[in-house]
Amino acid sequence: MATQQTRSLARFMMAPSVILLFIWMIVPLAFTLWFSFLQYNPLNPIRDGFVGLSNYKLFYDNPAFFAAILNTLTIVVAVLLITIIGGILLALLLDQPIWGQGIVRILVISPFFVMPPVAALVWKNMIMHPQYGVFADIARFFGAQPIDWFGQHPLTAVIIIVAWQWLPFATLILLTSLQSLDGEQKEAAEMDGAGFLSRFIYLTLPHMSRAITVVILIQTIFLLSIYAEILVTTNGGPGYASTNLPFLVYQKALLEFKIGQASAGGVIAVILANIVAFFAMRAVGKNLDK
Amino acid sequence: MARAVTTQHKTIATAAAWIVALLIFFPILYTIITSFKSEQEAIQGFALIPSGTFESYSEVQQQSGYFKFFFNSVLLSVGSTILALLIAVPAAWSMAFSPTKRTKDILMWMLSTKMMPAVAVLFPIYLIFRDTGLLDSRIGLMVMLMLINLPIVVWMLYTYFREIPGEILEAARMDGASLWKEIIYVLTPMAVPGIASTMLLNIILAWNEAFWTIRLTTTNAAPLTAFISSFSSPQGLFWAKLSAASTLAIAPILIMGWFSQKQLVRGLTFGAVK
């Protein structure tokens, strides 16, 4: 058993990580909370001072606020749906015996390693550009009018780009889970005359449920804070059509210098993330016990 | 008969898988192709065969000094990873081998810091960086990236360390090895594969981090994420150049990523899916 000495040494070894992360978590957040009660404008400091909850009210009354919340949730839900359903289908396909499986896997996983600004720029210019993009070329080939993605369907465009980045991640994790499914069980089910669909519903899907949970949780954390993709493609527009909560906070803070309001938005973003985190933690915690 | 069906099945599955895979990979492939076109060709419509010019690559380097950004990316991702490992290895070691009742809670809490939206603390961090002169400095950003990824590093190391059999440590202890000797001669050799995997994944994450690296840098410390984002401002249609810059920015990490697929699953699911 651990001696007193080992125990205090263990504590000593853990200290740097714990202290650093504690400072990292508490100090900036305390500032944000404090700023959220201030009128604070670095460019026009004359009226700066304590204003209570009015920043929250201003943020709340801003029509952009609900648009941003709605857009944030739309991005999360839409991308989750696309990547989970697409990921399951792709994992099932890649789990078949195929020639060149190694290369296929490499091709499929690649988008995940592309940094967000590159992904956004490539899609913006080379794929979705209304005049010179590949989509426009395809549309013209079929005699159709090319779609102005970022002008008319900005949020859809952002969702497509983000889904392209995350589909590989979902596929890879679901495929890994699928491959750990016991082959004998599958064969037994097959012998018993279970068709593909019933095998999928009663055997494969339950087996993958844990992986699906993990994919949902991890993607949600990242999807709640999508930023670079919006900055590079639509800049939140037209209007607020593709502004999500992180982007709105960024606009308020670094473009309009309304630090008080931005901080109030930040606090709201933290609350939103915490609600999600609460469920995330419980699920990951459960898996830890195994 | 059965054999024929299998072959047919395999052929169809192969064709379907390759078509889907190529569609998913297409934007990357097309970027690489376009990078070998001239600016003229790049906007002339869909074409898969480039003229094969290296013009854009040399122009990207001449005009914007690509290698400075590349160097910053390497320095920041590798530097922040090593920093994170130095702090995380002892912590993960003690959690894996001398767990207490609170170990699990501490791990959970560490993970929860990862869920704080970066944008919520953007301005305080910006102020702190400005007032301490860390804005646009490599050291400041390196510490930042280290803090962001520290929870994942601790977690990954913890899941690897936990699989090292404790009896070996017991045996070493019986032989009278001190704790530090135990770490250096017994644990380290067994832990190296796990540490290497963690390092690989963390370098990828740090390389692609695109919030703080864009917001806290201007010129000196700017890595490739900031460099590429500068192309988003309207400056005409320089797609061949954009493609060349993009290809250069993603190539190293793409290749590293191909080698780390397994670790990726494990690392990013905190050991829940293997």
Boltz contact constraints between the chains, C-beta under 6 A:
constraints:
  - contact:
      token1: [A, 2]
      token2: [B, 98]
      max_distance: 6.0
  - contact:
      token1: [A, 6]
      token2: [B, 98]
      max_distance: 6.0
  - contact:
      token1: [A, 10]
      token2: [B, 94]
      max_distance: 6.0
  - contact:
      token1: [A, 10]
      token2: [B, 98]
      max_distance: 6.0
  - contact:
      token1: [A, 13]
      token2: [B, 90]
      max_distance: 6.0
  - contact:
      token1: [A, 13]
      token2: [B, 94]
      max_distance: 6.0
  - contact:
      token1: [A, 14]
      token2: [B, 91]
      max_distance: 6.0
  - contact:
      token1: [A, 14]
      token2: [B, 94]
      max_distance: 6.0
  - contact:
      token1: [A, 16]
      token2: [B, 87]
      max_distance: 6.0
  - contact:
      token1: [A, 17]
      token2: [B, 87]
      max_distance: 6.0
  - contact:
      token1: [A, 17]
      token2: [B, 88]
      max_distance: 6.0
  - contact:
      token1: [A, 17]
      token2: [B, 91]
      max_distance: 6.0
  - contact:
      token1: [A, 17]
      token2: [B, 154]
      max_distance: 6.0
  - contact:
      token1: [A, 21]
      token2: [B, 110]
      max_distance: 6.0
  - contact:
      token1: [A, 21]
      token2: [B, 113]
      max_distance: 6.0
  - contact:
      token1: [A, 24]
      token2: [B, 147]
      max_distance: 6.0
  - contact:
      token1: [A, 25]
      token2: [B, 113]
      max_distance: 6.0
  - contact:
      token1: [A, 28]
      token2: [B, 121]
      max_distance: 6.0
  - contact:
      token1: [A, 28]
      token2: [B, 124]
      max_distance: 6.0
  - contact:
      token1: [A, 28]
      token2: [B, 125]
      max_distance: 6.0
  - contact:
      token1: [A, 31]
      token2: [B, 124]
      max_distance: 6.0
  - contact:
      token1: [A, 32]
      token2: [B, 120]
      max_distance: 6.0
  - contact:
      token1: [A, 32]
      token2: [B, 121]
      max_distance: 6.0
  - contact:
      token1: [A, 32]
      token2: [B, 124]
      max_distance: 6.0
  - contact:
      token1: [A, 93]
      token2: [B, 16]
      max_distance: 6.0
  - contact:
      token1: [A, 93]
      token2: [B, 17]
      max_distance: 6.0
  - contact:
      token1: [A, 94]
      token2: [B, 17]
      max_distance: 6.0
  - contact:
      token1: [A, 96]
      token2: [B, 13]
      max_distance: 6.0
  - contact:
      token1: [A, 97]
      token2: [B, 10]
      max_distance: 6.0
  - contact:
      token1: [A, 98]
      token2: [B, 13]
      max_distance: 6.0
  - contact:
      token1: [A, 98]
      token2: [B, 14]
      max_distance: 6.0
  - contact:
      token1: [A, 98]
      token2: [B, 17]
      max_distance: 6.0
  - contact:
      token1: [A, 99]
      token2: [B, 14]
      max_distance: 6.0
  - contact:
      token1: [A, 104]
      token2: [B, 17]
      max_distance: 6.0
  - contact:
      token1: [A, 104]
      token2: [B, 21]
      max_distance: 6.0
  - contact:
      token1: [A, 106]
      token2: [B, 258]
      max_distance: 6.0
  - contact:
      token1: [A, 107]
      token2: [B, 21]
      max_distance: 6.0
  - contact:
      token1: [A, 107]
      token2: [B, 25]
      max_distance: 6.0
  - contact:
      token1: [A, 108]
      token2: [B, 21]
      max_distance: 6.0
  - contact:
      token1: [A, 108]
      token2: [B, 24]
      max_distance: 6.0
  - contact:
      token1: [A, 109]
      token2: [B, 261]
      max_distance: 6.0
  - contact:
      token1: [A, 110]
      token2: [B, 25]
      max_distance: 6.0
  - contact:
      token1: [A, 110]
      token2: [B, 28]
      max_distance: 6.0
  - contact:
      token1: [A, 113]
      token2: [B, 253]
      max_distance: 6.0
  - contact:
      token1: [A, 113]
      token2: [B, 254]
      max_distance: 6.0
  - contact:
      token1: [A, 113]
      token2: [B, 257]
      max_distance: 6.0
  - contact:
      token1: [A, 114]
      token2: [B, 250]
      max_distance: 6.0
  - contact:
      token1: [A, 115]
      token2: [B, 208]
      max_distance: 6.0
  - contact:
      token1: [A, 115]
      token2: [B, 210]
      max_distance: 6.0
  - contact:
      token1: [A, 115]
      token2: [B, 225]
      max_distance: 6.0
  - contact:
      token1: [A, 116]
      token2: [B, 210]
      max_distance: 6.0
  - contact:
      token1: [A, 117]
      token2: [B, 210]
      max_distance: 6.0
  - contact:
      token1: [A, 117]
      token2: [B, 225]
      max_distance: 6.0
  - contact:
      token1: [A, 117]
      token2: [B, 228]
      max_distance: 6.0
  - contact:
      token1: [A, 117]
      token2: [B, 229]
      max_distance: 6.0
  - contact:
      token1: [A, 118]
      token2: [B, 228]
      max_distance: 6.0
  - contact:
      token1: [A, 118]
      token2: [B, 246]
      max_distance: 6.0
  - contact:
      token1: [A, 118]
      token2: [B, 249]
      max_distance: 6.0
  - contact:
      token1: [A, 118]
      token2: [B, 250]
      max_distance: 6.0
  - contact:
      token1: [A, 121]
      token2: [B, 231]
      max_distance: 6.0
  - contact:
      token1: [A, 122]
      token2: [B, 27]
      max_distance: 6.0
  - contact:
      token1: [A, 122]
      token2: [B, 31]
      max_distance: 6.0
  - contact:
      token1: [A, 125]
      token2: [B, 239]
      max_distance: 6.0
  - contact:
      token1: [A, 126]
      token2: [B, 30]
      max_distance: 6.0
  - contact:
      token1: [A, 127]
      token2: [B, 27]
      max_distance: 6.0
  - contact:
      token1: [A, 132]
      token2: [B, 43]
      max_distance: 6.0
  - contact:
      token1: [A, 134]
      token2: [B, 46]
      max_distance: 6.0
  - contact:
      token1: [A, 137]
      token2: [B, 45]
      max_distance: 6.0
  - contact:
      token1: [A, 137]
      token2: [B, 46]
      max_distance: 6.0
  - contact:
      token1: [A, 172]
      token2: [B, 265]
      max_distance: 6.0
  - contact:
      token1: [A, 173]
      token2: [B, 265]
      max_distance: 6.0
  - contact:
      token1: [A, 173]
      token2: [B, 273]
      max_distance: 6.0
  - contact:
      token1: [A, 176]
      token2: [B, 265]
      max_distance: 6.0
  - contact:
      token1: [A, 176]
      token2: [B, 273]
      max_distance: 6.0
  - contact:
      token1: [A, 177]
      token2: [B, 273]
      max_distance: 6.0
  - contact:
      token1: [A, 211]
      token2: [B, 273]
      max_distance: 6.0
  - contact:
      token1: [A, 214]
      token2: [B, 269]
      max_distance: 6.0
  - contact:
      token1: [A, 214]
      token2: [B, 272]
      max_distance: 6.0
  - contact:
      token1: [A, 214]
      token2: [B, 273]
      max_distance: 6.0
  - contact:
      token1: [A, 221]
      token2: [B, 115]
      max_distance: 6.0
  - contact:
      token1: [A, 225]
      token2: [B, 117]
      max_distance: 6.0
  - contact:
      token1: [A, 227]
      token2: [B, 211]
      max_distance: 6.0
  - contact:
      token1: [A, 228]
      token2: [B, 210]
      max_distance: 6.0
  - contact:
      token1: [A, 232]
      token2: [B, 232]
      max_distance: 6.0
  - contact:
      token1: [A, 246]
      token2: [B, 117]
      max_distance: 6.0
  - contact:
      token1: [A, 246]
      token2: [B, 119]
      max_distance: 6.0
  - contact:
      token1: [A, 249]
      token2: [B, 119]
      max_distance: 6.0
  - contact:
      token1: [A, 250]
      token2: [B, 119]
      max_distance: 6.0
  - contact:
      token1: [A, 253]
      token2: [B, 122]
      max_distance: 6.0
  - contact:
      token1: [A, 253]
      token2: [B, 123]
      max_distance: 6.0
  - contact:
      token1: [A, 259]
      token2: [B, 123]
      max_distance: 6.0
  - contact:
      token1: [A, 266]
      token2: [B, 120]
      max_distance: 6.0
  - contact:
      token1: [A, 269]
      token2: [B, 117]
      max_distance: 6.0
  - contact:
      token1: [A, 269]
      token2: [B, 120]
      max_distance: 6.0
  - contact:
      token1: [A, 270]
      token2: [B, 120]
      max_distance: 6.0
  - contact:
      token1: [A, 273]
      token2: [B, 115]
      max_distance: 6.0
  - contact:
      token1: [A, 273]
      token2: [B, 117]
      max_distance: 6.0
  - contact:
      token1: [A, 277]
      token2: [B, 112]
      max_distance: 6.0
  - contact:
      token1: [A, 277]
      token2: [B, 115]
      max_distance: 6.0
  - contact:
      token1: [A, 281]
      token2: [B, 108]
      max_distance: 6.0
  - contact:
      token1: [A, 284]
      token2: [B, 270]
      max_distance: 6.0
  - contact:
      token1: [A, 287]
      token2: [B, 272]
      max_distance: 6.0
